[in-house]
Amino acid sequence: MSVGYQAVGWSRQKRIYDTVLAASVGAYLAIFAGVSIGLHPEATAETVIIRATATAAFLLLHVILAIGPLCRLDARFLPLLYNRRHLGVTMFLLALVHGGFSVFQFHALGVLDPFVSVLVSDGSFAQAATMPFQVFGFAALVVLFLMAATSHDFWLANLSAPTWKALHMLVYAAYGLLVAHVAFGAGQTRGGGLILAATAVGAVGLVTLHVIAARREAAADEEPASLPQAWVNACAVGDIPLNRAKVVRCAGERVAIFKYDGKLSAVSSVCQHQNGPLGEGRVIDGCITCPWHGYQYRPETGASPAPFTEKVPTFEVAVREGRVWVNPRPNPAGRRVEPVAIP
């Protein structure tokens, strides 16, 4: 996190992340160009660049969309999530290069303005063979630009977390537009059957991953039984690992019960940064640390340590005969609740 929205220094993890990303993208583009030139020596340099950056961006978008559900299914994928926005910006830059060279190659020498030509030069929506696929790609590029331009935490803080999250959920709309762009563009060319098949496999794979992850989340959201006075029998004390949490659903909200220093505290499991799964984090240096981007909160108050101002609601807990009970009524975000000592 940063104060005053100043640039955050590159940590060792970020350097490794970005080095691997840059090396992977560079290697892919080089290999694609080499194979493409070998198979199609008549292709121009612009054509090779258009094809290489298009496939690289589309593949990277699949990786980006797969990271979320994979992290829900296996915590070992979490390191990919920490700087996922770097992947998103890289993917947009690849798409921008693809779009720029495409406009130059196919629209720059006509009588129309190149961008106007992109929107009007295709056929009609009447049949697949004449579908204006370039319009789909242009619309997707606009969405990706908005996401890349607002990726910094400055926009997250000033747009508010719900608005920022809603904006970045448009990545699924961009994906749908790009599937249409590929299907009605390259998919209609000679050898397009293989492209259509690969695109279908990618889409089905992403949908399957999201469905599996959603079912696991739904199973975790089943609410435990409660006492007449509305306190919820959440779990056994032994079910909570040291310095970690047990996440339960109370009155429609996910509550994370943390065990640390012989005590128990409960807070909302939704991080204020990007709605990350706070209950899947750990207590580090006395603070609950979100596994997504490292935002921290005091267990007893739900407030971030100074100078940060993020706060999450807290919940009252009690221990009875080895069981942990939670009052499902949340306290205001940042209100202190005395931790409960474990007998």
KOLDO-846196 format. One record per residue: x, y, z of N, C-alpha, C in turn. Coordinates in steps of 0.05 Angstrom, whole numbers, plus 5000, padded with zeros to 4 digits. Atoms other than C-alpha are relative to their C-alpha. Layout:
KOLDO-846196
XYZXYZXYZ/...
***
This chain:
KOLDO-846196
501749765000500050005000501850255000/498549755001502250714990498350235013/501349764989500651385023500250234980/499949785019498751964978500349914972/500050115027498451504917502750044986/497349995012505951534906500749724989/499250265012509250994864501149815021/499050204981510450364904502549874988/497550125009517550094899499649714993/500150285009518649434863501349825021/498950204981519548884915501349784984/498750235014523548254900497949834986/502150165013517047884887499050124975/501049865024514648414838502049984977/498050025020521248404802500049734986/500050275010521047654795497549964982/502550035015513747674773500250134973/499949855025514948204720502149904981/497950125017521447884696499049754986/501150245012518047224685497950064979/502149925019512147564652501250114974/498749885024516547974604501549794984/498550215014520947374588498249814986/501950185012514946934574498850124976/501349865023511547444529502150034977/497949975020518147594493500649744986/499450265011519546854483497849914981/502350085016512546724457500050154973/500149845024512847304407502349914981/497850085017519747084382499549734987/500550275011517746354374497850014979/502249975019511246544340501050124974/498949865024514847014292501749814984/498250185014520046494275498549784985/501650225012514945934262498450124977/501749875021510446414223501550064975/498349935023516046654178500849744985/499350255012518145934166497849884984/502350115013511145714147498950184978/501149815019509146344110502150214993/497949815006515346684082499050244984/501149775015510947134039498750215018/501449814982507747464100501750245006/498649754994509648184114500650015030/499349974972512748404180497650095016/502449904986506348774197498049775006/501850234996502248134187500949825022/498950174979506847734232499550135027/500449864975506448264286497050005008/502950014994498748294281499249735011/500850274991498147544288501349935027/498650084975503347464343498950145024/501149854977500648014388497149935005/502850084996493447794376499949745016/500150264986494747074398501150035028/498949974974499147294456498050145019/502049864983493847784483497749815007/502350174996488247274475500749775020/499250204981492146724510500450115028/499549884974494247194566497350075014/502649944988486947394576498849745012/500950264989485246654586501449945027/498550054975490746604639498950185022/501049814980488147234674497349915011/502750084992480946974676500049735015/499850254986483246294701501150025028/498649984974487246554760498050015023/501949974978481146754802498949735009/501150254991477646074803502149805009/497950184991484245704808500850065029/499349924972485846094872497849915019/502150104982479045894900500349715005/499850294999480645164886502649915013/497450084989487945154908501750255006/498649764991491745664949502850034988/497349985012498245504913500050184976/500149825023495845934855499950305009/500249734990495446554900502350194991/497949825009502346824880499450124972/500749885026499546924810498050235002/502149804997493947354838501150265011/499149764986498247844877500450244982/499549785019500248254816498649954974/501550075025494948034767499550244983/500449765016493948754746502350054980/497749985018500948724715499449834975/500750165023498348164671497950144983/502149855015492248584652501150224984/498849775015496349194632501649894977/498550125022501048754592498249904978/501950115020495248414557498850234984/501149775015492249104539502150114981/497949895017498949344511500349824975/499850185023499348724467497650044981/502449955016492148834444500250274985/499749745013493749564430501949994976/498250035022499649384387498649854977/501550145020495348884350498050184986/502049825012489849404339501350224984/498649795014494749944319501149924973/498950105026498249534266497749914981/502350085017491449264241498850254987/501149765011488849974232501950114978/498149905020495250174196500049834975/499850195022495449554153497650014981/502550045015488149544131498350254996/501849775002485250244140501450264996/498649745000490750774137500150134972/499649905026491050844061497450064984/502549955014483650934045499250295001/501049725000479551564035498750075026/501349954975476151494102502050035022/498450004975478951664170500449715009/499550284993482251014194498049895021/501850104979477850964256497249984991/502750025013471551104217499949764982/499950245017473750574168499749745015/500250244983474350064224497049945006/502850034991467050184243498149954977/501950025022463950194173500949824977/499050145023468349774128499149714998/500950285000465749084148497349984987/502650065012459448754122497750085018/502449954984452948684161499749785020/500650204979450148304220498249784989/502050185011445747904172501049714999/498950275002450447304165502849995011/497450034986456747024198502350084982/497849945018461047104136500650304997/499749715003459947854134499850155026/500349874974459547994209502350205004/497949794995463248644227501749945024/498450094977468348294271501850215011/498249794990472848904275498750185021/501549844981467449274313500149875028/499850154974467548734367502850045012/497349964990475048794373500550285010/499749724991474849554377498650055026/501449964974469549534432501549875023/498550144979473649024471502550165008/497649844994479849464465499350245017/500949774984475950054493499749915029/500450104973473949634554502749945013/497450074989481049384564501650255006/498749754994483650094560499050125026/501149894975478850324615501049855024/499050164978481149754659502950055005/497149954996488549874647500550285011/499649724991487850624657499250045029/500949974973484350524724501149785019/498950234985488749954750501450105026/498549914976492450394801498050045023/501749974976489750434873498950285003/501249744999488551174863497149994991/502750015011482451004822498249835018/501550174982480350454871499050175023/500849844977480250964928498050224992/501749775008476851524889497449924987/502550105012471651114851498449855020/501150184980470050694913500349714991/499450285006471249944917497749884983/502150135016464249734891500150104971/499949895028464750204830502449894985/497650095013471850004815499849704993/500350295005470149264821498149954977/502050035022464049344776501350064973/498749925025468349694724501949774990/498150205008473549144725498749734995/501450245007468348594721499250014970/500549985029467348854649502049834984/498150175015473248404632498549764988/501550235012468047854620498650094975/501249895025464448304570502150024979/497849985020471148434536500749734989/499450275009472447694534497949904980/502150085018465647564501500350144973/499649855025467048114450502449894984/497750115014473847814434499549724989/500850255011470947124425498550044974/501549945025466147424374501950114979/498049885018471947814343501649784986/498450225011475947174333498249814983/501850195015470046734312499150114973/501049885025467447214259502350124983/497749895015474447444238501749774990/498250215007480046944237498649734997/501450255002475046384246498749954974/501350025026472146524178502049984977/498050015020478746484141500849704994/499150275006482145874110501549895024/498950114976484045414166498750105026/501349884977479145774211498749805019/501350204983476145124237501749945024/498250064978482244994280499950245020/500249764983481845714307497449995016/502650014987474445624323500049785022/499950224981475844964358501650085025/498349914977481445254401498650215017/501549794986477145854419497849875017/502150134985471445394440501149855024/498750154978476044964482500750195023/499349804979478645584518497550115015/502449894987471645854531498749795018/501250214984468945184556501749955025/498350044977475045104601499750215021/500449784981474045794633497349975014/502750034988466645674644500049775020/499950234982468044994675501550075026/498549924976473245284723498350185018/501649824984468545834745497649865013/502250154988462745354756500949835023/498950164978467044884798500650175024/499349824977469645464840497550115013/502449904989462645744848498549805017/501350214984459945084873501449965027/498650024975465445034924499450245019/500749774984463945744948497249975011/502750034990456545584953499849805023/499950204978458044974996501050135026/498849874976462245405043498150215012/501849794990456545915049497649895015/502250114984451745425084500250105029/499949884973449845745150499649785021/500350194978450845345215497550065016/502449974982445345255267500550225020/499849784980443945815316498249955024/501650014976441245885386497650184998/502449835001434446195400500750305002/499349724998437946845419501750104977/498849925026440946855349503049974998/497250065003448146695366500449754984/499650225019451046215315502249825010/498050214993454645565333501849964976/498449995024460345675285501849764995/498150225004465545135296501149925027/498450064977469944785347502550175001/497549844997475845165375502349864985/497850155013480344615348499850014969/500349995029477644725277501650244989/498749765010481345395273503049975003/497050024998488845355256501150255013/498749774987493645795294500750214980/499549775017494346485264498550004973/501750005024489046325212497150015009/502849964994481446335209498349774990/502250165009475245925202497850194989/502049825012470246265154497349865002/502850104998462846175169498150214989/502049825011456646485140497950065022/501949924980452346875189498250224989/501949805009446047245169500750114972/499449925027448247255097502850134996/497349885002455347515111502149805008/497850174993461947155113501650125023/498649904976465247215181502549825003/497550144996472547025193500750015029/499350034972474246765263502949935002/497150045000481746835275500849905028/498750104975485746455328502950105000/497349894998492146815351500650065029/499149934973496146895415498149905022/501850114979491246455454497350145001/502549845000485346895434498549954974/501650025024479646915384498850284995/501349755009477047515344498649944974/501650045024471847555289499650264985/500449775017471548045231498749914974/501050065027468248095163502249884983/498050145017471747645113500450144974/499849865025471248175058502050235003/498049794999477548605049498950254987/501049755012476149335035501650094976/498449925023481449364981498649924974/501350105025478448924926498049775007/501850214991473448504966501449735001/498550254998478847984975499149835023/500850184978477847365020501850035024/498449944976480547645085500349755018/500050234983478846995121502049794991/498050195009483946625078502850105005/497449894994489547055103501149905026/498750084976494046995163500450245019/499349794981495647385226503150034999/497149955002502547695213500650255015/499249774984505848165263497650125014/502449904985499248215301497850104983/502149905018495148405239499049784982/501250185020490348005196501050114973/498849925026493748025127498549874978/501550115022489547945065501849854981/498250155017492347405019500350114972/499949905027490947804956502250214997/498149785004494948444964501350105026/498649934976497348465036498850225017/501349804983492348965065499749885028/500050104973492448905141497950135018/502149904981487348985198500649885028/499750094972487748935274497749815006/502250204996483748305295497850115019/501949914979480448655355498350244991/501449755008478349295318499149994971/500750015029477949105244501150244986/498949755012481849755230502949954991/497250015009488249815190501850165018/498249844984494350055228500650274986/499449745011496050795219502549984982/501849785008496951155172497649914983/502150105018491950715134497350025014/502649944989484550815143497949794994/502050205007481150185117498949875026/501350134977476149855166498049794991/502050205005471949235167498449965025/501650054976466149045214501249795017/499150214981467648645276497549865011/502250164990463448105310500749915028/499550114973462647875382500149704999/499750295000464847165397500049915029/500050124974464346695456500849714997/499250285000467046005474498349855021/501650154981462345495506500449704994/499550285002464344775518501649924975/498250065022469744795466498950084972/501249905025465145105413500250304999/499849715004465845795383497250104990/502649895007459446205380500450294991/499749735012458646845339497350145000/502449835003453647405345499950104971/500149935029451447505272499550294995/500549725004449848235283502750154999/497449875002455948625257500150265016/499549744988458849205296500950194978/499049815020460549845258502949954994/497350045009466949795219502050155018/498049874983472949935264499450005029/500750004971469349835331501549785014/498550204985473649475382498149805014/501450214985471148805409502249855015/498050134984475148505466500449714991/499550285008478447855442499249805022/500850214981476047215476502349815005/497950184994481246815512499149714997/500650285003481446075494500549855026/499650144974480345655557502349794998/
***
